[in-house]
Amino acid sequence: MDSYQKFEDAIVEHWEAQGTSSVRRPYWSDAGEPLLEIPLLEKLLTVAVRDGSSAQSGSLAKALDMWVAEELRAAGFDAQSVWPRLVRPRVLDPSVLRFIGSLDARTAEKC
């Protein structure tokens, strides 16, 4: 398990409870303002604090990283280009994904 896994789990749980995902939810209000998912931020920060990690562990920063990435995906940025990604590997250059996509299915699966 990587250090982002607990946040990934919380994000998946959050969207499953709402029956949607960050990329399917409306992001802009009729007034043109972003509809930020503050309850998700609160949940992620709670996860970071609840596990007892110190401020120096980076847990709060990782929670914020994951939330900002979710907001960017919701705003329409390419989900594979926003880091940290929701799933492992958290950071993956889009050119690597394009290369893997150019391979035959059997070789791509091994990659």
C-alpha positions, 0 to 999 in steps of 0.5 A: 500500500502506498501513502496515498492509498487511504486517500484513494479509498476515501475518494472512491467511498465518497463518490460511491456514496453519491453515485457519481464521480469527479468527472461526471459531476457538474463543476461550474455553477450557472453563475460561472463559479466552481462548485468545489467538493468541500465535503470531500476535502473535509473527509480527506483531511479527517483521514489525514488527522485520524491516522495520527500522522505528524504534520511532518509526515506529509499526510495533510499535504497528500490529502490536499494534493488528492483533493486538488487533483480531483477538482482538476479532473472535475474541471475537465483536465485529462484524468491521466495527466493530473497528478497524483492520479487516483490509482497507482502509479500516481505519477505517469507521464502521458507520453508513456501512456501513449506509448503503451497505447500503441502496443499490441494488447498482450504487450501493453498488459505486461507494461 
